[in-house]
Amino acid sequence: MPIMQIHLIEGRSEEQKARLIEGLTRAAVDALDAPVESIRVIISEVPNTDFGIAGQTAKQRGR
């Protein structure tokens, strides 16, 4: 059973996340010849205050 875990900075819409899940599922089916029912996608959202870029939080960098 393929399981994909994706980390995103918070702020994506439900529609964007649904499209991401759909696209990743299609990619796994195509690449692995896995049955679509076996694909799992986990999205973990990270607050921009808990993500660092070049020594600053993403929030400090305007992201």
Secondary structure by P-SEA (a helix, b strand, c coil): cbbbbbbbcccccaaaaaaaaaaaaaaaaaacccccccbbbbbbbbccccccccccccccccc
